[in-house]
């Protein structure tokens, strides 16, 4: 699950990449984001752990570079797919099961 700050960081990385900065660093991120440095660091670590980005951390509290992976580039599409799968499992399937059961009950009762 992506937090609000995770989405902000992914948007910033993708925006910087689209503006010609292949591998943004901490300074690049701070020009685009209004998050505190420690929040950027923890969010970047979290996104790296779940496979959305690759981060090279420097000494102390700095980021040398961030590379967005496929999941990071297309996270909005992945969220949409997850929502659609949830709707199918939670709404459409139970309705279909109910319709089939009601139809069978009606046919047997006849």
Buried (B, 14 or more C-beta within 10 A) or exposed (E): EBEEBBBBBBBBBBEBBEEEBEBBBBEBBBEBBEBEBEBBBEBBEBBBEEEBBBBEBEEEEBBEBBBBBEBBBBBEEBEEEEEEEEEEEEEEEEEEEEEEEEEEEEEEEE
